[in-house]
Structures are given as structure tokens and as C-alpha cells.
Amino acid sequence: MNRPDSPDRRRFLRRACALGAAGGALPMAVNLAALGAAAAQSAPAQSYKALVCVFLYGGNDPYNTLVPCDEAAYRAYARARTDIALPRQALAGTALTPEGSGGPGMQFALAPALAPLKPWFERGRMAVLLNVGPLVVPTTKAEYIGARVPLPPKLFSHNDQQSYWQALAPEGAASGWAGRLTDLFAGANAQRSFTGITAGGSTVLLAGRQVAGYRVGVQGSTRIELLQRDMYGSSDCTALLRRLITQPREHLMERELSRIAAQSIDADTRLRAALAGVAVPGDFSTPLAQQLQIVARIIAAREALGARRQVFFVSQNGYDNHTGLRDTHPALLGELGQALSAFQQAMESLGVAGQVTTFTASEFGRTLGSNGNGSDHGWGAHHFVLGGAVKGGRYYGTHPDIAVDGPGFVDNGRLLPTMAVDQFGAALGRWFGAEEDELGLVFPNLRHFDARAVALF
Amino acid sequence: MTAAPPSAADAQAAFARYPKPTAGQASRFLAQATFGPAPADIEAVMRDGYAAWLDAQLEMPPSQTHFDWLIAQGKNTEEFKGNGINAPLESTLWRKFISAPDQVRTRVAFALSEIFVVGVSAITASWPLFGAAGFMDLLAEHALGDYRELLTAVSRNLSMGCMLTYRGNRKEDPRTGRHPDENYAREIMQLFSIGLVLLNDDGTVRLVDGKPVETYTNADVQGLAKVFTGWDLDGPETDVGFHRRPMALNNALHSMAEKRFLGAVIPPGTDGHLSLARAMEVISGHPNVAPFIGTQLIQRLVTSNPSPAYVARVSTVFNDDGSGRRGNLKAVVRAILLDREARFPDLDSPAWGKVREPIVRFAAWARAFGATSVNGAWAMPDTTDNTIRLAQSPMRSPSVFNFFRPRYTPPVTELARRHLVAPELQITDETSVAGYLNFLSIYVDRGWEDLQTSYAAEMALAGDARALVDRIVLLLAGDAFSAQTAAAIAAAVEKIPAGRPRDRVRAAIMLVAATPEYLVQK
């Protein structure tokens, strides 16, 4: 893949030069660091861009997130959802009025719990993507039923569809699309380790060819306390501890443990220094908001870290609402809406609203029909994109008529996606700075779709 | 293709011919079979040999259950009725990990709890800690029993019914379009029995026309979902007893429609008990079960990447224990732990072994150095926090997918390039490596609450740093630790004045337990 003369390698060199570096010995880490430092001085501040993925683990229910609310659509929605339908009278305050003409042919309201997001939609800072999901090729219901086209593997399986959204391949994928994307900008950052950062747990999304994601806690990095003082008064013991836990090993698992420990120590030193005294105002009290707060703090410290291109991952658990949908889901969305709003406000305050794009993702949507008091694993779903660069206040994509037996739904009420994850990701990647041929490398099935159909920016 | 695996009888004969183990070999065996070697167990294994020691363990009945202990401690009161006050659960789980005499059963039950996953916070019934405790008891009861009975007991268990939301699941209603909850139907196949793709007996993916074959479709899930309707808790929630009873069937809520899944057809009008029995028969009879469950048990106990031949030998025993019985877990555990690949691996192989689970590391420290509760309270912590604890805590997985997945491969590594997996590395990151060392430095230094040790045996050796380190290495890492590293640790420990023997002991333990050499169990 990474031949010395490959197009992405050439582009990598070109980019590196554009960022103000001599390209002679780029593969050397030490020179990359120097390059980053030089770039930090010479590149204009607005060249910074970041993507923030908010992953909703469990499979978010799309219909109680974005609710059809005009009379005809609501009637179909309520008939299909029975006991799990949100009451229509609760939707008046969060009905959305999109800009421009066209649109999905029905009116939607945000779930009442997502009320904090409505102002961002109205200000044109938030877009809504309709019915996006994993697809290999554009797929009709007849093609799905007849298995006449290739389908994404292991549909409806949590872990595999999580992986598909993050990597465009089922569990076991070697790299994620954001990792492949940031590989294109490897020279842009002084610290390669701060390119992909997760505050939301292990994720393949950030894994590229050279590095996987760097893990932070909600307070930032975690220090190894034993290394901060002499172990029982013995500097020899402390020095040996540092050596033992970081020295390269032959055994492949030991090697990985050593690499992570070394990275932990090194990154802690740098990140701790960069974040010292950096505070971001706002209400970041919930678990999701705390993750977004450390992301905001790292973004605020971007110049000290020499960062030009970053992707962040945060996550929220609990969306697998097979039961108790009416009780559990609004609380989750309440946390989500508040946290996204606080984060967007923080980006505005930091003056980077146009340079940071935040998006939601989730392994799948859920069934339209009820299983008694919840919904089951589905396929397509709706998602939000926030940021100053987004052409917000409108919908992207299409939504079918709400009819379980209609052409828009398969397997008894599962939304058949009409926008591929590849298309969604490509729109984000294009904004991030990737070129068209590069997007094809990052998103393997993009070539089967209209790559520019989702003109989010 | 691999050669035909030996029959169970051949394997029996081979096990009996194994030479008596050295202390280091015995220790390494106990790290696989138990929550960690204790000095007395090392001596017993050396004296009796692997097979005899193991057979004695396998014949032991379950020791006092978590449920009974919690009642004896008076935890079945109003105070513990709600969720969020589950601390006594940690007490009893760690109590058995560290001190139960039936160590093999306890360890296998823990391994099963990472396949049949229940998280205490998901238990939507009163006294959730009793639900989680009872579930672990259920796994212990069946850990050395019959796979189909285990699967049935799990499927009838209220805590699992809560975890995967089929407690109270109702039959379909054509009038409203309501369908049965599909959650358990999907996960019992994906996670508890057969997995997603057809496997060969040696665990490799079976290819048809060069492609993997998925084991079930969404239609199978929908068909099987009807089996898991009509089940809910048995009796009132006036005392904790309902957690011990299997869920009861309300046939009025059970789907009487035809149920089609995995090629089986349960005819219309079949009641809940018969449908469940038939479903358990069909699922547990699927040829994938042996390699799918066998591989995961090997991974939990012995090594992340067993050879196909090792998996095939275990599958053979799963499919027939030698007396024509299928799914005899006692025989499977025996086959896993006594297999020649487990007992006589190439310790220099760069891929052999597994990353020790953080939970097992902590328990192994206690067992190695005789730490025990000084007052019987076992005030153990929730160890989920990843900055100062273990990033893993028993019965507290956030989802049914456990803390890590059996096929996890850390991306951008030599492991990935060689198509090797390392499940435990899914919870190993820049934060958790620091968190483990931070927790280690606390409990090695001063125990945890009432969990205490005098380090008496180690203190006696502290004047001789080399002997001290050798003992610690033997107890923690067995015969898989380099002399070079041990010597380096001894040299550093020697710098601590001999007049502070306890500090020498603590420093030596921390240094050994921090090394990647120890962290990868061979």
C-alpha cells in the first residue's frame, strides 16, 4: 500500500512542503517533530481542522431522535410505533424548519430531549443527515431480499456494525477511516501521537498505518505515580522500573505493552504541560460532556501541541434500548443534546467553530415497530453534524414513506439506507482536506456512489 | 488440513505419562488453572502431578455460594435492594477468587462470565447484587457440567433475562405489528454458542467457494425470538429468593406461532417449555459450538492464539468425552489445561501466551503472598476505573460484549500483521497501563482495606535480594521469566538497605509485576 512513490506518499511530501518543511529525510521521527515545530510557526492558525466523532453505542433509535411530525407522517409513525411513539403534542417546541426548498417531503421535530440542539439548527450550525448506514453499493429492497447485490457483512450485529461505521469493515479491521484520513496529513502535526485521540474508549476509527488512537481520560493524561518519586527511597528501583516497562521486547504482546507504556509516559509529559492552566468554560458535568470537555481543552492547547489536523473520539453507552425505550432513551438524548450544545458553544468561544466539525455515529438504527416497549437492531439512521463550516439548518439525504411494508424498509421495519457511510465520511474527509482520489483510498466503496452527493460544507 | 486429532482415550494415556512438574512448571500451570499460584498449591502439583491434582479439583463440589455468603453477611436487607449499592458483590466475588478451595471451578466460572456476560447495573429487579451473585453461582454450578444444561440455565436466569431484555418479552401481535424482542435470540447465537460464521473443528473459518458462511440470518433471529417470549421472574420480590429461581413461563404471553431457526421448525402451538428445550437442543447441537466455545475457554485460561491442532483436540473432547457424551465441560476443561501445547509450549515463541487479565493479576498477588481478609468483610473495590484501578471489574462489563472481544487485534502492530489476536489489549492503553501501576503500587504497599498480608515468607528472604526475587518470580511468573531481568531487579532491590526488609519485598513485587514479561502469561 505505502509504496515510496504512491500518490498519497507524493501528496504527503507535497503537503509537508506546503507546511513549511524541507522534505529530505521525512520518515525520521525526529525530523517530523522538527517539521511540526516549523509548521507550528509558519502555518496560519486557521489551517487547524478537527473532526469530533460522538459515537452512540448500542444503536440509536432514529425515529425517537428525529420524529416525523406533520399530520400525515406522524399518523404513520404513531401507527407503526404504537406504545413507543412519542406523543405529538410534545413535539411542538422542537419542530424544525429547514432552510431552502426541497427536503424529505415530511416535517420532522427533534426529540424533546434534544431541545438544546434546535438553536444550532436555526443558526445554520447543525445539519441533519437522513437515513445513512453501511452500504457496499446503492441497494433497493428487491435487491436486498434477493441478495442480488453485495451487502455489508454481519448486518445488525453490534460489534461488527460499530466496526463498519468506524472502519468500513467488520470487527477485526486493521485501520479506521479517520486513521487513514489522518495518515494523509502525517506531517502536519508536531506530535503524531496527538493526531487521533480518544476519550471514549478503544476504537478502530483512529487507527492508521503508523499509529492507533491515543487514549486520554476526562482529566487528560494519567501519570504513573511510581515514576514521580524514588521507590522506597531507591532511585535505582525507579530507574529500573522505567526501563523494564518501556524497553523493546521480542514477544509481540510484551512489545505492545512496552510501546504503550513508553507512549503513556512520553505523551503524559507533553500533554500535561500543554494543558496546564487551559480551561474551557461551560457545563460539562455529564460523562459525555466530560469527554467533550477534555477534547475542547486539547483543541484549546492545539498550538502548544503543534497540532494542525486532529480527529477525536468520544462515546456514550446505553442506546441498545430493546426495552424501556420511552424511559431510557430521552435521558440519553438529554445528555447528548446538552453535551453537544456545550461543546459547540465552547468552540465558538475559542474562535474555532469553523475549524471543528462534530458528528454523531452509531452502529445501526432500530426497528420502526415496537417489540413491546422497545425496538430492535435496525440499519439506516439519522445523524447530526455540527460546526461553523457546516451548511446547517437543513437536511441531507432522503427519507422514505413511513410504511413497514414499503420500499424504504426491510426485514419488518428496518430502514434501508439511502446514504452510505462512505458518502457521509467522504464529505467530512473532503472538508478535512483530502482530495478526491485520496477519499477513494480512505472509503473503499465510495466509487460505487455519488461521492459529492452530500455537500455538507 | 490438520491430521486427525487423537481420541480422548489416547490423550488420557498421554496425560498420565507427563513427568512430574518442576516448581516453575507447576506455578505456570496454576496461573492457567486458578486465580494464581499459592505456595502450597505449587507443592501439591509437584507432588501429585498435573492430572491428579487437577482431577481432585474437578471432583470438588462448589464451595459456599456467593448468594449464601451474602445472606450470611446480612446483605439481603432493604439497604441493598436498589441498584447502585452493590459493593457487597465485590466482597464475595473477590473472596472466592482469592480464597475458594475449588479454585479451578471458580476460575472457569469467571471465564464463563466473560462469555455469558451479565453486568450488575443491567439487572432490573430488586437486590441486583443478588442477581449478579446468583448468576456467578449458576456459572460455577455448571462450569464443570453439561454445556446444554448450562445454556438452558443461563437462558432461564432472571439476570440474563434483564441483561438481554427478554424478561417480560411478549409474543407477537399482528394487530399492532408488535414483534418479540430479538435481543437474546441474536446474542445467544452470536456470543454464547455458535458465532457468526461457520467454523471447522480446529477453529478456522470454514470457507465455501473461498468465502465465509454466516451461521444465521435475520430471519433465524426473528424465528428464535419467539422462543424467548413469556418468561419473567418467578414469585414476588419480597425477599431475595426469586433471584435463585429460574424465570417462570406464562404461556399466555408465549408465542404459539411456528418458530423457524437454524434449519429447525418448532410447529405452531408448541408451548414455552417445549420450545425452549427444543431450541437448546438445536443450538447446543450445532457443530460450531465445540470450536467456538472451546477456543474462547482456551483464550481465557491459556493462550490467545492456540494452534488449530490444539483447538481441534479440545473440540474432539467437546463433541465426545470418550463415553459418547457431548458438551461435558469437565472433560473440556481437563483437555484444555492438560493439553501438551498448554503444558509444554515453546516459551521463547514471540506469540505464545496471553496478556494476564487485570482482575487475575490482583487476585494472583493476593494468593501468592497469602493476603486475606483480616476480619472476613472483604471490603474490595469496584476496580473499573482505568486511571487508578484495573479498567476491569467482575460482573461489571458495560455490555454483553465483555471488556474485550476474543478476536480483538490491536491495530498497527506486528500482532495485526501476523493476524494474531490479543483480547486483553483492548483494555490496555496509555491510561490503563498507568492505572494498573498506580493500583499495584497501592495494594502491594499496604493491601486493600481488610485484605492484608504480612509477607512473612518473603521477609525471611529479604536479606538475600536474589533469593527474594527468585521466590517472587516463581510465585508470579513461574518458569517464564528471564534470569537477566530477575538479576536486574535483585540488583536494584539490593540498593534498599537490608534494615528495611519490608520495603525490599514491596519493591521487588512491584518491579516483577510491572514487567511485560510477567504481564504476558506463558
Interface residues (C-beta under 8 A of the other chain):
Chain A: Y57 G58 A80 T82 P153 K154 L155 F156 S157 H158 N159 D160 E171 G172 A173 A174 S175 G176 G179 S202 V204 A207 G208 R209 Q210 V211 A212 Y214 R215 V216 G217 Q219 S221 T222 R223 I224 E225 L226 M231 Y232 G233 S234 D236 C237 A239 L240 L241 L244 I245 R249 E250 H251 L252 M253 E254 R255 E256 L257 S258 I260 A261 Q263 S264 A267 D268 N317 D320 H322 T323 G324 T367 G369 S370 N371 G372 G374 D376 H377 V404 D411 N412 G413
Chain B: T124 L164 T165 G168 N169 R170 T176 G177 R178 H179 P180 D181 E182 N183 R186 Q190 L196 E214 N218 A219 V221 Q222 S304 P350 A351 G353 K354 V355 N386 T387 P398 S399 F401 R405 R407 T409 P410 P411 V412 T413 E414 L415 A416 R418 L420 A422 L425 Q426 I427 T428 D429 E430 T431 S432 V433 A434 G435 L437 N438 S441 T485 A488 I489 A491 A492 V493 K495 I496 R500 D503 R504 R506 A507 M510 L511 A514 T515 P516 E517 L519 V520
